[in-house]
Amino acid sequence: MLKVLGLAAQNNVFDANMIRTFRARLTNAGALDPLFADFDRKLKARGYACPIEAPVRPEPTAAPA
């Protein structure tokens, strides 16, 4: 899988905890929604669009057992 993604074993790859922390920081700074809104505008300007509006689910508070 790493080869398909253009990564090697020695590359740093973000884990779920790092992504969760980054998302929390963006949310706390009030930057998450504007960031995704800007991304969505740029995609639509280039002819890409999601055919359905999928709600963003809140992240789970604990890992499933």
mmCIF file of the C-alpha atoms, coordinates in Angstrom:
data_MODEL
# 
_entry.id   MODEL 
# 
loop_
_atom_site.group_PDB 
_atom_site.id 
_atom_site.type_symbol 
_atom_site.label_atom_id 
_atom_site.label_alt_id 
_atom_site.label_comp_id 
_atom_site.label_asym_id 
_atom_site.label_entity_id 
_atom_site.label_seq_id 
_atom_site.pdbx_PDB_ins_code 
_atom_site.Cartn_x 
_atom_site.Cartn_y 
_atom_site.Cartn_z 
_atom_site.occupancy 
_atom_site.B_iso_or_equiv 
_atom_site.pdbx_formal_charge 
_atom_site.auth_seq_id 
_atom_site.auth_comp_id 
_atom_site.auth_asym_id 
_atom_site.auth_atom_id 
_atom_site.pdbx_PDB_model_num 
ATOM 1  C CA . MET A 1 1  ? 0.000   0.000  0.000   1.00 0.00 ? 1  MET A CA 1 
ATOM 2  C CA . LEU A 1 2  ? 2.802   2.447  0.784   1.00 0.00 ? 2  LEU A CA 1 
ATOM 3  C CA . LYS A 1 3  ? 4.236   2.020  -2.692  1.00 0.00 ? 3  LYS A CA 1 
ATOM 4  C CA . VAL A 1 4  ? 0.861   2.853  -4.258  1.00 0.00 ? 4  VAL A CA 1 
ATOM 5  C CA . LEU A 1 5  ? 0.758   6.070  -2.220  1.00 0.00 ? 5  LEU A CA 1 
ATOM 6  C CA . GLY A 1 6  ? 4.315   6.972  -3.200  1.00 0.00 ? 6  GLY A CA 1 
ATOM 7  C CA . LEU A 1 7  ? 5.617   6.501  0.325   1.00 0.00 ? 7  LEU A CA 1 
ATOM 8  C CA . ALA A 1 8  ? 8.525   4.512  1.647   1.00 0.00 ? 8  ALA A CA 1 
ATOM 9  C CA . ALA A 1 9  ? 8.784   2.834  5.043   1.00 0.00 ? 9  ALA A CA 1 
ATOM 10 C CA . GLN A 1 10 ? 11.059  5.602  6.329   1.00 0.00 ? 10 GLN A CA 1 
ATOM 11 C CA . ASN A 1 11 ? 8.566   8.384  5.476   1.00 0.00 ? 11 ASN A CA 1 
ATOM 12 C CA . ASN A 1 12 ? 6.653   9.925  8.334   1.00 0.00 ? 12 ASN A CA 1 
ATOM 13 C CA . VAL A 1 13 ? 2.983   9.077  7.959   1.00 0.00 ? 13 VAL A CA 1 
ATOM 14 C CA . PHE A 1 14 ? 0.302   10.790 10.005  1.00 0.00 ? 14 PHE A CA 1 
ATOM 15 C CA . ASP A 1 15 ? -1.485  8.491  12.411  1.00 0.00 ? 15 ASP A CA 1 
ATOM 16 C CA . ALA A 1 16 ? -5.086  8.837  13.583  1.00 0.00 ? 16 ALA A CA 1 
ATOM 17 C CA . ASN A 1 17 ? -4.068  10.625 16.781  1.00 0.00 ? 17 ASN A CA 1 
ATOM 18 C CA . MET A 1 18 ? -2.122  13.316 14.914  1.00 0.00 ? 18 MET A CA 1 
ATOM 19 C CA . ILE A 1 19 ? -5.011  13.882 12.498  1.00 0.00 ? 19 ILE A CA 1 
ATOM 20 C CA . ARG A 1 20 ? -7.503  14.029 15.395  1.00 0.00 ? 20 ARG A CA 1 
ATOM 21 C CA . THR A 1 21 ? -5.308  16.554 17.244  1.00 0.00 ? 21 THR A CA 1 
ATOM 22 C CA . PHE A 1 22 ? -4.903  18.703 14.124  1.00 0.00 ? 22 PHE A CA 1 
ATOM 23 C CA . ARG A 1 23 ? -8.657  18.632 13.507  1.00 0.00 ? 23 ARG A CA 1 
ATOM 24 C CA . ALA A 1 24 ? -9.344  19.615 17.126  1.00 0.00 ? 24 ALA A CA 1 
ATOM 25 C CA . ARG A 1 25 ? -6.931  22.558 16.865  1.00 0.00 ? 25 ARG A CA 1 
ATOM 26 C CA . LEU A 1 26 ? -8.572  23.752 13.653  1.00 0.00 ? 26 LEU A CA 1 
ATOM 27 C CA . THR A 1 27 ? -12.008 23.423 15.264  1.00 0.00 ? 27 THR A CA 1 
ATOM 28 C CA . ASN A 1 28 ? -10.963 25.269 18.430  1.00 0.00 ? 28 ASN A CA 1 
ATOM 29 C CA . ALA A 1 29 ? -9.493  28.067 16.314  1.00 0.00 ? 29 ALA A CA 1 
ATOM 30 C CA . GLY A 1 30 ? -12.745 28.353 14.342  1.00 0.00 ? 30 GLY A CA 1 
ATOM 31 C CA . ALA A 1 31 ? -10.869 27.505 11.152  1.00 0.00 ? 31 ALA A CA 1 
ATOM 32 C CA . LEU A 1 32 ? -12.255 24.078 10.208  1.00 0.00 ? 32 LEU A CA 1 
ATOM 33 C CA . ASP A 1 33 ? -15.536 25.185 8.590   1.00 0.00 ? 33 ASP A CA 1 
ATOM 34 C CA . PRO A 1 34 ? -13.989 28.107 6.637   1.00 0.00 ? 34 PRO A CA 1 
ATOM 35 C CA . LEU A 1 35 ? -11.187 25.812 5.470   1.00 0.00 ? 35 LEU A CA 1 
ATOM 36 C CA . PHE A 1 36 ? -13.591 23.212 4.105   1.00 0.00 ? 36 PHE A CA 1 
ATOM 37 C CA . ALA A 1 37 ? -15.863 25.883 2.634   1.00 0.00 ? 37 ALA A CA 1 
ATOM 38 C CA . ASP A 1 38 ? -12.899 27.330 0.724   1.00 0.00 ? 38 ASP A CA 1 
ATOM 39 C CA . PHE A 1 39 ? -11.843 23.855 -0.404  1.00 0.00 ? 39 PHE A CA 1 
ATOM 40 C CA . ASP A 1 40 ? -15.408 23.136 -1.581  1.00 0.00 ? 40 ASP A CA 1 
ATOM 41 C CA . ARG A 1 41 ? -15.535 26.427 -3.548  1.00 0.00 ? 41 ARG A CA 1 
ATOM 42 C CA . LYS A 1 42 ? -12.240 25.602 -5.252  1.00 0.00 ? 42 LYS A CA 1 
ATOM 43 C CA . LEU A 1 43 ? -13.401 22.102 -6.186  1.00 0.00 ? 43 LEU A CA 1 
ATOM 44 C CA . LYS A 1 44 ? -16.689 23.424 -7.599  1.00 0.00 ? 44 LYS A CA 1 
ATOM 45 C CA . ALA A 1 45 ? -14.831 26.102 -9.574  1.00 0.00 ? 45 ALA A CA 1 
ATOM 46 C CA . ARG A 1 46 ? -12.898 23.297 -11.271 1.00 0.00 ? 46 ARG A CA 1 
ATOM 47 C CA . GLY A 1 47 ? -16.017 21.275 -12.006 1.00 0.00 ? 47 GLY A CA 1 
ATOM 48 C CA . TYR A 1 48 ? -15.895 18.835 -9.104  1.00 0.00 ? 48 TYR A CA 1 
ATOM 49 C CA . ALA A 1 49 ? -18.885 18.472 -6.845  1.00 0.00 ? 49 ALA A CA 1 
ATOM 50 C CA . CYS A 1 50 ? -20.267 15.985 -4.376  1.00 0.00 ? 50 CYS A CA 1 
ATOM 51 C CA . PRO A 1 51 ? -23.668 14.769 -5.626  1.00 0.00 ? 51 PRO A CA 1 
ATOM 52 C CA . ILE A 1 52 ? -25.039 14.516 -2.083  1.00 0.00 ? 52 ILE A CA 1 
ATOM 53 C CA . GLU A 1 53 ? -24.610 16.537 1.059   1.00 0.00 ? 53 GLU A CA 1 
ATOM 54 C CA . ALA A 1 54 ? -23.127 14.165 3.599   1.00 0.00 ? 54 ALA A CA 1 
ATOM 55 C CA . PRO A 1 55 ? -23.238 15.312 7.207   1.00 0.00 ? 55 PRO A CA 1 
ATOM 56 C CA . VAL A 1 56 ? -19.979 15.458 9.095   1.00 0.00 ? 56 VAL A CA 1 
ATOM 57 C CA . ARG A 1 57 ? -20.194 13.072 12.005  1.00 0.00 ? 57 ARG A CA 1 
ATOM 58 C CA . PRO A 1 58 ? -18.587 14.037 15.283  1.00 0.00 ? 58 PRO A CA 1 
ATOM 59 C CA . GLU A 1 59 ? -15.530 12.039 16.139  1.00 0.00 ? 59 GLU A CA 1 
ATOM 60 C CA . PRO A 1 60 ? -16.026 9.281  18.700  1.00 0.00 ? 60 PRO A CA 1 
ATOM 61 C CA . THR A 1 61 ? -14.981 10.105 22.234  1.00 0.00 ? 61 THR A CA 1 
ATOM 62 C CA . ALA A 1 62 ? -13.409 6.698  22.811  1.00 0.00 ? 62 ALA A CA 1 
ATOM 63 C CA . ALA A 1 63 ? -12.023 3.948  20.625  1.00 0.00 ? 63 ALA A CA 1 
ATOM 64 C CA . PRO A 1 64 ? -14.445 1.063  20.054  1.00 0.00 ? 64 PRO A CA 1 
ATOM 65 C CA . ALA A 1 65 ? -13.741 -1.920 22.249  1.00 0.00 ? 65 ALA A CA 1 
# 
